[in-house]
Amino acid sequence: MAKAFWQAREKLRWANHHVAQLHGYWDQYLQTDFCEIVLEDNLLPPYDGPPEFDTRTEKSIRIRSRPIPPPILLMIGDAIHNFRSALDYAINEILHWKSGRVGFPVHESREQLAASFRIEQEIVDGKTKKAGSNASIAKAVEGLSDFILDEVKPYKGGNQLLWAIARLDNTDKHRMLTVTAAVHAIHDVRISDGQSSNITIRRAIIEAGRVTGLIGIDGPGLKVESHGRVEADIAFAEAGAIEGEPVLPTLVNMLHRAAETIDAIEAFVFKKGWRPAA
């Protein structure tokens, strides 16, 4: 007998390869000059008040980040696509590979998920409701649709990680995912005006490719002598899906959730007497 769900698990192993590769690439990226400190002139409006009450500053210390390079975005998308594909493989194996159009069911709500398992055409409130898009899953193994609905919960507000995998994978089909560089600290920045000054910026959150103002400063001949050392993470910035969550830990959690889901479904269908195709 063939080993069940080996293809799904190979997809997860390949996804783990992408995550490890991304980790190494991100570490290399942090060693570059992706983030720099710049001094920029402030545009000051006319001021007619007493000079002693003028608290405006002529310059601002700003942090500028270069855009995150495409390979990082591609690795993130590839990892998420493999999570999604592994789940799809598991469902198609349960169907004995007879349907290439049915994937792992994920919906926006519990109600939509339940409706997708409708086996027969029904009349609801005078309207004809066709069989659901996942009717074949409901027919494949007795109770499987209820197990997915009540235990796996792949819908928004249920198993949020499974829902996010599907949402992000769909987005990545049409464009690269949006992420940001979250700078937590910059150490040992030195600004000189002839007399050395050491400034430590404790925390700054910036978007890739954007400029963020940090500190106002006055004085002639100011110059950035050292851009310091940067501590940064990469975070998701997908509105309506996942925002502000660190990419690497989230990908690891998604990997574990997909693996746990496949294990749980395998245990259920075997208990019900399902066996893989010869």
Backbone torsions as a table, in degrees:
resi	resn	phi	psi	omega
1	MET	NA	134.9	179.6
2	ALA	-65.1	147.0	177.9
3	LYS	-70.2	126.9	-174.8
4	ALA	-70.9	141.4	171.0
5	PHE	60.0	24.7	-180.0
6	TRP	-69.1	-32.8	179.9
7	GLN	-67.0	-41.2	178.0
8	ALA	-60.9	-41.3	-177.4
9	ARG	-73.5	-29.7	173.9
10	GLU	-65.3	-37.7	176.2
11	LYS	-60.9	-40.5	179.1
12	LEU	-68.0	-36.8	177.1
13	ARG	-64.2	-38.6	178.5
14	TRP	-68.5	-36.2	175.3
15	ALA	-61.6	-40.9	178.7
16	ASN	-62.8	-34.2	175.3
17	HIS	-61.1	-44.0	179.1
18	HIS	-62.7	-40.7	-179.3
19	VAL	-64.4	-44.7	178.8
20	ALA	-63.0	-41.2	178.2
21	GLN	-62.9	-42.3	178.5
22	LEU	-62.1	-42.0	180.0
23	HIS	-58.3	-46.4	-179.7
24	GLY	-66.4	-39.6	-179.7
25	TYR	-66.5	-39.4	179.0
26	TRP	-65.3	-41.1	177.1
27	ASP	-59.9	-40.1	177.5
28	GLN	-65.9	-40.4	-179.6
29	TYR	-61.5	-37.5	179.8
30	LEU	-66.2	-19.8	179.5
31	GLN	-84.6	-7.9	-179.9
32	THR	-87.6	179.5	178.7
33	ASP	-92.8	43.4	-178.1
34	PHE	-63.5	-20.9	-174.8
35	CYS	-128.6	129.3	-179.1
36	GLU	-138.4	155.7	176.6
37	ILE	-96.9	132.1	178.0
38	VAL	-130.3	152.5	173.0
39	LEU	-104.3	123.6	-178.7
40	GLU	-124.1	143.0	177.4
41	ASP	-70.4	137.7	174.0
42	ASN	-87.4	140.5	175.1
43	LEU	-84.2	105.1	-174.8
44	LEU	-99.1	125.9	175.7
45	PRO	-71.5	162.4	178.6
46	PRO	-57.7	143.4	179.9
47	TYR	-133.1	123.5	-175.8
48	ASP	-107.7	1.8	-177.2
49	GLY	-82.3	-179.6	177.9
50	PRO	-60.9	136.1	-178.1
51	PRO	-56.7	-34.3	-176.6
52	GLU	-67.0	-16.9	179.3
53	PHE	-100.2	2.7	179.5
54	ASP	-85.8	103.5	-177.4
55	THR	-96.4	6.6	179.8
56	ARG	-70.6	152.8	179.8
57	THR	-116.1	149.2	-176.3
58	GLU	-78.4	-29.7	-176.9
59	LYS	-132.3	158.4	174.0
60	SER	-126.7	138.8	169.8
61	ILE	-82.9	122.2	-178.2
62	ARG	-124.4	156.2	176.8
63	ILE	-111.1	129.7	-178.5
64	ARG	-120.6	130.7	179.8
65	SER	-116.4	135.5	174.3
66	ARG	-75.3	155.2	177.9
67	PRO	-58.3	145.0	177.3
68	ILE	-66.6	130.6	-173.6
69	PRO	-65.5	147.6	-177.8
70	PRO	-53.5	-38.2	-179.5
71	PRO	-55.8	-35.1	178.2
72	ILE	-65.3	-44.0	179.3
73	LEU	-64.5	-38.3	179.6
74	LEU	-67.3	-39.5	178.6
75	MET	-64.2	-40.5	177.9
76	ILE	-61.7	-47.9	179.7
77	GLY	-62.5	-39.3	-179.9
78	ASP	-65.6	-40.7	178.9
79	ALA	-62.4	-47.3	-178.8
80	ILE	-64.4	-39.6	178.7
81	HIS	-61.8	-37.5	178.9
82	ASN	-70.0	-34.3	173.6
83	PHE	-59.2	-49.0	-178.5
84	ARG	-62.8	-44.2	-178.9
85	SER	-63.4	-38.3	178.7
86	ALA	-60.5	-42.6	178.6
87	LEU	-66.3	-40.3	177.5
88	ASP	-63.1	-42.1	179.0
89	TYR	-58.3	-42.9	-177.8
90	ALA	-60.3	-44.4	-179.6
91	ILE	-66.4	-43.7	-179.0
92	ASN	-67.2	-29.2	174.8
93	GLU	-68.3	-39.2	176.6
94	ILE	-59.1	-35.0	178.0
95	LEU	-83.5	9.0	-179.7
96	HIS	57.4	35.3	173.5
97	TRP	60.5	26.7	-177.5
98	LYS	-91.0	-9.5	180.0
99	SER	-132.6	118.4	178.6
100	GLY	-91.6	1.5	-175.5
101	ARG	-106.7	-7.7	-177.8
102	VAL	-101.4	128.7	178.1
103	GLY	-118.7	-175.2	177.1
104	PHE	-64.1	126.9	-173.7
105	PRO	-75.3	122.6	174.5
106	VAL	-136.2	131.4	-177.4
107	HIS	-136.6	169.7	-178.5
108	GLU	-74.8	-22.6	-178.6
109	SER	-147.9	163.0	176.5
110	ARG	-62.8	-38.0	-178.7
111	GLU	-63.9	-43.1	178.5
112	GLN	-65.5	-38.6	178.5
113	LEU	-64.2	-45.5	179.3
114	ALA	-60.4	-42.2	-179.4
115	ALA	-64.9	-30.2	-178.4
116	SER	-68.1	-18.5	-179.9
117	PHE	-92.2	1.8	-179.1
118	ARG	-58.9	124.8	-174.4
119	ILE	-85.5	-42.9	-176.3
120	GLU	-113.7	158.1	173.3
121	GLN	-64.7	136.8	-177.8
122	GLU	-132.2	157.6	172.6
123	ILE	-103.9	115.5	-178.7
124	VAL	-123.8	119.0	-179.0
125	ASP	52.7	41.4	177.3
126	GLY	78.4	1.3	-179.0
127	LYS	-112.7	142.0	179.6
128	THR	-81.8	123.0	177.3
129	LYS	-107.2	120.7	-179.9
130	LYS	-72.5	167.1	173.7
131	ALA	-57.8	146.2	-176.3
132	GLY	-72.1	162.1	-179.0
133	SER	-66.1	-20.0	179.8
134	ASN	-111.6	26.0	179.8
135	ALA	-59.6	-36.1	-178.8
136	SER	-62.7	-30.4	177.3
137	ILE	-69.2	-42.8	179.6
138	ALA	-63.0	-33.6	-178.5
139	LYS	-80.4	-24.3	-171.0
140	ALA	-66.0	-45.3	-177.2
141	VAL	-138.8	128.4	-178.8
142	GLU	-58.2	126.3	176.0
143	GLY	84.0	-3.3	-176.7
144	LEU	-65.3	-40.3	-179.5
145	SER	-62.8	-40.3	177.7
146	ASP	-66.6	-37.2	178.8
147	PHE	-63.5	-45.0	178.9
148	ILE	-64.1	-43.2	-177.3
149	LEU	-65.7	-44.8	-171.0
150	ASP	-94.8	-26.7	-175.6
151	GLU	-108.6	-44.6	-178.1
152	VAL	-80.3	-42.8	175.1
153	LYS	56.6	54.1	-179.5
154	PRO	-81.9	69.7	176.3
155	TYR	-148.0	162.4	-178.7
156	LYS	-61.3	127.7	-176.9
157	GLY	89.1	-8.9	175.7
158	GLY	-99.7	-100.1	173.0
159	ASN	-92.0	91.2	-169.9
160	GLN	-63.1	-34.2	-178.7
161	LEU	-67.0	-41.1	177.9
162	LEU	-65.1	-40.6	177.1
163	TRP	-62.5	-42.2	-179.1
164	ALA	-65.5	-37.1	177.0
165	ILE	-57.8	-48.3	-178.7
166	ALA	-65.4	-42.0	-177.9
167	ARG	-65.1	-46.2	-178.4
168	LEU	-69.2	-37.1	178.4
169	ASP	-63.7	-40.2	178.4
170	ASN	-65.3	-40.9	177.6
171	THR	-62.2	-42.3	-177.2
172	ASP	-66.8	-18.7	175.9
173	LYS	-69.2	-24.2	-173.1
174	HIS	-109.6	-24.7	177.6
175	ARG	-163.8	164.4	176.2
176	MET	-68.1	148.2	179.4
177	LEU	-68.9	152.0	-179.7
178	THR	-96.4	124.8	176.4
179	VAL	-132.9	163.7	177.6
180	THR	-128.9	156.2	171.6
181	ALA	-92.0	116.2	-179.6
182	ALA	-98.6	103.5	-179.0
183	VAL	-85.5	118.0	-178.0
184	HIS	-86.9	-36.4	-177.1
185	ALA	-158.8	147.0	171.5
186	ILE	-125.9	122.1	-174.8
187	HIS	-108.3	149.6	170.0
188	ASP	61.2	34.5	172.2
189	VAL	-73.6	131.2	-179.1
190	ARG	-119.7	123.3	175.0
191	ILE	-113.1	127.3	-175.2
192	SER	-118.4	140.8	170.9
193	ASP	-124.7	26.4	-176.0
194	GLY	106.2	-27.3	172.8
195	GLN	-118.0	117.6	-170.1
196	SER	-58.6	132.7	174.6
197	SER	-126.8	137.0	178.1
198	ASN	-109.7	123.6	179.7
199	ILE	-120.1	129.2	175.2
200	THR	-110.6	121.3	177.2
201	ILE	-95.3	115.0	-171.6
202	ARG	-71.2	-41.7	-175.0
203	ARG	-157.3	136.6	175.0
204	ALA	-151.5	132.1	174.5
205	ILE	-106.1	123.3	-177.5
206	ILE	-128.4	157.3	172.8
207	GLU	-99.6	142.1	-178.7
208	ALA	-56.1	131.8	178.7
209	GLY	82.4	-1.7	-179.0
210	ARG	-102.8	164.7	175.2
211	VAL	-115.5	130.8	-178.5
212	THR	-122.5	127.9	178.6
213	GLY	-76.1	140.6	-176.9
214	LEU	-120.2	-55.6	-172.0
215	ILE	-138.7	137.1	172.7
216	GLY	-89.1	144.2	-176.4
217	ILE	-151.1	148.6	177.8
218	ASP	-120.6	160.7	173.4
219	GLY	133.5	146.6	179.6
220	PRO	-79.9	152.5	172.3
221	GLY	65.9	26.1	-179.7
222	LEU	-69.9	140.0	-177.9
223	LYS	-147.7	138.2	175.2
224	VAL	-80.6	114.4	180.0
225	GLU	-92.1	-31.9	179.7
226	SER	-142.2	129.5	179.0
227	HIS	-82.6	-3.1	172.9
228	GLY	76.0	-168.3	-179.2
229	ARG	-114.1	134.0	-173.7
230	VAL	-106.5	136.3	168.8
231	GLU	-112.1	123.4	-174.8
232	ALA	-149.0	152.3	171.2
233	ASP	-121.0	167.4	173.2
234	ILE	-109.5	133.3	-173.7
235	ALA	-129.1	148.3	175.5
236	PHE	-68.2	146.5	177.1
237	ALA	-139.7	47.5	179.8
238	GLU	-98.0	103.1	-178.2
239	ALA	-59.5	134.2	178.2
240	GLY	81.2	-5.2	-179.6
241	ALA	-122.1	-65.3	-179.9
242	ILE	-156.9	121.1	-176.2
243	GLU	-132.2	137.2	173.6
244	GLY	79.8	-5.3	-179.5
245	GLU	-85.1	135.1	179.9
246	PRO	-62.5	135.4	-172.2
247	VAL	-64.9	-52.6	-172.5
248	LEU	-62.5	-50.3	176.8
249	PRO	-61.9	-35.0	179.8
250	THR	-66.6	-41.4	177.5
251	LEU	-62.6	-39.9	177.4
252	VAL	-63.4	-42.0	178.1
253	ASN	-64.8	-38.6	177.1
254	MET	-64.1	-40.8	177.8
255	LEU	-59.4	-47.4	-179.9
256	HIS	-64.1	-39.9	-178.3
257	ARG	-66.6	-40.8	177.6
258	ALA	-63.9	-41.8	179.1
259	ALA	-64.4	-43.4	178.8
260	GLU	-63.0	-38.0	-179.8
261	THR	-65.3	-45.3	178.9
262	ILE	-63.6	-42.0	177.8
263	ASP	-60.4	-43.8	-177.4
264	ALA	-66.2	-42.8	179.5
265	ILE	-66.9	-40.2	178.0
266	GLU	-60.0	-47.0	-179.6
267	ALA	-60.8	-40.2	-178.3
268	PHE	-66.1	-50.0	-175.2
269	VAL	-68.2	-34.0	177.2
270	PHE	-65.8	-38.8	177.7
271	LYS	-61.9	-32.1	-179.5
272	LYS	-85.4	0.9	175.5
273	GLY	97.2	3.0	178.0
274	TRP	-69.3	144.0	174.4
275	ARG	-137.1	150.2	-178.6
276	PRO	-67.5	157.7	178.1
277	ALA	-64.9	147.5	-178.3
278	ALA	-67.9	NA	NA
